[in-house]
Amino acid sequence: MSSTLHTQSTRNKAYWATVASLLALIALCVAWELFIAPIRPGGSWLVLKVLPLLLIVPGIFKQRVRTYQATSLLVWLYFAEGATRASSDPALASQLMAGLEVFLTIALFASVSVFARTYKVPKTKVA
């Protein structure tokens, strides 16, 4: 029973960490591409990169394990973009936003991985 409580507590913490990091990543991407350091003055169409993140929000809120598993793969696209732009964008503001994107993607990956792992069925010993 203690193991069940521990698993539920871990799952709950991972859920809230996932929600927080996902919403922060969405907000960062929108603010970055429209206001803080857009590629073109006045904003750019690159803000549309948040659409895949918006599509997974309902599944994350409903705690669907497959959505968490898919998110663990999707998040690496944002990590790659952040790592690339952190090292190649000339503007300091854009480099900082890219670094924050990298941090948020790592946090999101970790939290969705922990959440999905709590559903893994433990192996039983065969006597």
Disulfide bonds with the S-S distance in Angstrom:
none
